Amino acid sequence: MKAVDPFGGLSKAGRETLARGLAQHHFAKGTTVVEKGQVVSGAYFVLAGQLRVFTLTPGGKEATLYLIGPGETCVLAINSLFNNLLYPAWVQAESATTVGVVPGPTYRALFAREPPIQDLTVHALSTIVFRLMAELEQVHSCRLDQRLASFLLVRASGEGVLHKTQQEIAASIGTTREVVARLMADFAARGLVQTRRGRVTILRPPGLAAVVGEAGAGL
């Protein structure tokens, strides 16, 4: 995947400051990048790949808060950085991911004098607020089969293929692997999807879209 430069528009002095501090790190899929309670040493930006920010419910289930894609940063990390707080969640690499980390003092200095960094920070905040609101709306208003159908439609490739295990899907929609297995078996029996180990192929996208749009009680 082609790397993205999120720091376009910096002044020459800003570029020089960034170059002195920026460090790149590479993470394999499934690697924990940040632990809950960890001290945040800087602002981090996804240059390639994708990160998943999640928390744990009282029952021990993973609940995805939001995803961070190429060119984006994590507002929780920036909040922790500016307010001297410990990181409040976990971060995991959704795929092979390259992360650029800007040390705290460097980021604060750039934020103070570089409009592109100010704009990037405000944009990141507004984007994540909308994503969190959308996630909360799904949690409170959608049945689990609707959330699963929506997840498959949104996250599958253009060919209708999603390379994720049922455990990974369960973590993303906030339920258990057993529930996902049962719902997926129902989708397969209805001819909506085909499942293999670590892979889901959508056979009838309109059928899944119909599930998302259904009304009535459910799981």
C-alpha positions as CSV (number, residue, x, y, z in Angstrom):
1,M,0.0,0.0,0.0
2,K,1.3,3.4,-1.0
3,A,2.4,5.6,1.9
4,V,0.6,8.9,2.6
5,D,2.3,12.1,3.7
6,P,-0.1,13.9,6.1
7,F,2.3,16.9,6.6
8,G,1.9,18.7,3.3
9,G,2.0,22.5,3.4
10,L,4.5,22.9,6.2
11,S,6.9,25.8,6.0
12,K,10.6,25.0,5.3
13,A,11.3,25.5,9.0
14,G,8.4,23.3,10.0
15,R,9.7,20.6,7.6
16,E,13.1,20.8,9.2
17,T,11.7,20.6,12.7
18,L,9.6,17.6,11.7
19,A,12.5,15.8,10.0
20,R,14.6,16.0,13.2
21,G,11.9,14.4,15.3
22,L,9.8,12.1,13.2
23,A,10.4,8.4,13.6
24,Q,8.7,5.6,11.6
25,H,7.6,2.3,13.0
26,H,6.3,-0.8,11.2
27,F,3.8,-3.1,12.7
28,A,2.6,-6.5,11.5
29,K,-1.2,-7.2,11.4
30,G,-2.6,-7.9,14.9
31,T,0.3,-6.2,16.7
32,T,-0.7,-4.1,19.8
33,V,0.6,-0.6,19.1
34,V,-0.6,1.1,22.3
35,E,-1.8,-0.3,25.6
36,K,-4.4,1.2,27.8
37,G,-2.7,3.2,30.6
38,Q,0.4,3.7,28.5
39,V,2.2,7.1,28.6
40,V,1.9,8.8,25.2
41,S,5.2,10.1,24.0
42,G,4.0,11.8,20.9
43,A,1.4,12.2,18.2
44,Y,1.2,9.3,15.8
45,F,0.1,9.3,12.2
46,V,-0.8,6.3,10.0
47,L,1.4,6.5,6.9
48,A,0.2,3.2,5.4
49,G,-2.2,0.5,6.6
50,Q,-4.8,0.9,9.3
51,L,-5.1,1.0,13.1
52,R,-8.1,0.1,15.2
53,V,-8.7,1.9,18.5
54,F,-10.8,-0.2,20.9
55,T,-11.8,-0.6,24.5
56,L,-13.0,-3.6,26.6
57,T,-16.5,-4.0,28.0
58,P,-17.0,-5.1,31.6
59,G,-17.6,-8.6,30.2
60,G,-14.2,-8.6,28.5
61,K,-15.5,-8.1,24.9
62,E,-13.6,-5.8,22.6
63,A,-15.6,-2.8,21.4
64,T,-14.1,-0.8,18.4
65,L,-14.2,2.9,19.0
66,Y,-12.8,4.0,15.5
67,L,-10.3,3.2,12.8
68,I,-7.4,5.3,11.8
69,G,-6.5,5.2,8.1
70,P,-3.6,6.6,6.0
71,G,-2.9,10.3,6.6
72,E,-4.9,10.3,9.8
73,T,-3.9,10.7,13.4
74,C,-5.4,9.6,16.8
75,V,-7.2,12.3,18.7
76,L,-7.0,10.3,21.9
77,A,-3.3,10.3,21.7
78,I,-3.2,14.1,21.0
79,N,-5.5,14.7,23.9
80,S,-3.3,12.6,26.2
81,L,-0.3,14.4,24.9
82,F,-1.6,18.0,25.5
83,N,-3.3,17.2,28.8
84,N,-0.6,14.9,30.3
85,L,-3.0,11.9,30.5
86,L,-2.5,8.2,30.1
87,Y,-3.9,6.6,26.9
88,P,-7.5,5.5,27.7
89,A,-7.8,2.6,25.2
90,W,-5.9,0.0,23.1
91,V,-4.6,0.4,19.6
92,Q,-4.0,-2.6,17.3
93,A,-2.7,-2.8,13.7
94,E,-5.6,-4.0,11.4
95,S,-3.1,-4.8,8.7
96,A,0.6,-4.3,8.1
97,T,0.9,-0.7,9.1
98,T,3.5,2.1,9.1
99,V,3.2,4.7,11.8
100,G,5.0,8.0,12.0
101,V,5.5,9.3,15.6
102,V,6.1,13.0,16.2
103,P,7.6,13.5,19.7
104,G,5.4,15.6,22.1
105,P,7.6,18.7,22.3
106,T,8.0,18.7,18.5
107,Y,4.3,18.4,17.9
108,R,3.5,21.1,20.4
109,A,6.0,23.4,18.7
110,L,4.6,22.7,15.3
111,F,1.0,23.1,16.5
112,A,1.9,26.5,17.9
113,R,3.2,28.0,14.7
114,E,2.2,25.8,11.7
115,P,-1.4,26.3,10.4
116,P,-1.3,22.9,8.5
117,I,-0.8,21.1,11.8
118,Q,-3.5,23.1,13.4
119,D,-5.9,22.3,10.5
120,L,-4.9,18.6,10.6
121,T,-5.6,18.4,14.3
122,V,-9.0,20.1,14.1
123,H,-9.9,17.9,11.1
124,A,-8.9,14.8,13.0
125,L,-11.1,15.8,16.0
126,S,-14.1,16.5,13.9
127,T,-13.7,13.3,11.9
128,I,-13.4,11.1,15.0
129,V,-16.4,12.8,16.6
130,F,-18.6,11.9,13.6
131,R,-17.2,8.3,13.6
132,L,-17.9,7.8,17.3
133,M,-21.4,9.2,16.9
134,A,-22.1,6.8,14.0
135,E,-20.8,3.9,16.1
136,L,-22.9,4.8,19.0
137,E,-26.0,5.1,16.8
138,Q,-25.3,1.6,15.4
139,V,-24.8,0.2,18.9
140,H,-28.1,1.6,20.2
141,S,-30.4,1.4,17.2
142,C,-29.3,-1.7,15.2
143,R,-29.7,-5.4,15.8
144,L,-26.5,-7.4,15.7
145,D,-27.4,-9.0,12.4
146,Q,-27.8,-5.5,10.9
147,R,-24.5,-4.4,12.4
148,L,-22.8,-7.5,10.9
149,A,-24.4,-7.0,7.5
150,S,-23.4,-3.3,7.5
151,F,-19.8,-4.2,8.6
152,L,-19.5,-6.7,5.8
153,L,-20.7,-4.3,3.1
154,V,-18.5,-1.4,4.3
155,R,-15.3,-3.3,4.9
156,A,-15.3,-5.8,2.0
157,S,-13.1,-5.2,-1.0
158,G,-14.5,-4.1,-4.4
159,E,-14.7,-7.8,-5.2
160,G,-16.9,-8.4,-2.2
161,V,-14.2,-10.2,-0.2
162,L,-13.3,-9.6,3.5
163,H,-10.2,-11.2,4.9
164,K,-11.0,-11.4,8.6
165,T,-11.6,-14.1,11.1
166,Q,-14.9,-14.4,13.0
167,Q,-13.1,-13.4,16.1
168,E,-11.8,-10.2,14.5
169,I,-15.3,-9.4,13.1
170,A,-16.8,-9.9,16.6
171,A,-14.2,-7.6,18.1
172,S,-15.1,-4.9,15.6
173,I,-18.9,-5.0,16.1
174,G,-18.8,-5.6,19.9
175,T,-20.0,-9.1,20.3
176,T,-18.7,-12.7,20.7
177,R,-17.3,-15.0,18.1
178,E,-20.1,-17.5,18.8
179,V,-22.8,-14.9,17.9
180,V,-20.9,-13.9,14.7
181,A,-20.6,-17.6,13.8
182,R,-24.4,-18.1,14.3
183,L,-25.3,-15.0,12.3
184,M,-22.8,-15.9,9.5
185,A,-24.2,-19.4,9.3
186,D,-27.7,-17.8,8.8
187,F,-26.4,-15.5,6.1
188,A,-24.7,-18.4,4.4
189,A,-27.9,-20.5,4.5
190,R,-29.8,-17.6,2.9
191,G,-27.2,-17.4,0.1
192,L,-26.0,-14.0,1.2
193,V,-22.3,-14.9,1.9
194,Q,-19.8,-17.7,1.5
195,T,-17.4,-18.3,4.4
196,R,-14.0,-19.9,4.6
197,R,-11.4,-19.8,7.4
198,G,-10.4,-16.1,7.7
199,R,-12.4,-15.1,4.6
200,V,-15.9,-14.0,3.9
201,T,-17.2,-13.5,0.3
202,I,-20.4,-11.5,-0.3
203,L,-22.6,-13.3,-2.8
204,R,-25.7,-11.0,-2.7
205,P,-24.9,-7.4,-1.6
206,P,-28.6,-6.3,-2.1
207,G,-29.6,-9.1,0.3
208,L,-27.2,-7.8,3.0
209,A,-28.4,-4.3,2.3
210,A,-32.0,-5.4,2.9
211,V,-31.0,-6.9,6.3
212,V,-29.5,-3.5,7.2
213,G,-32.8,-1.8,6.3
214,E,-35.1,-4.1,8.1
215,A,-37.2,-2.9,11.0
216,G,-38.4,-4.9,14.0
217,A,-37.0,-6.5,17.0
218,G,-33.9,-8.8,17.0
219,L,-30.7,-9.6,18.8
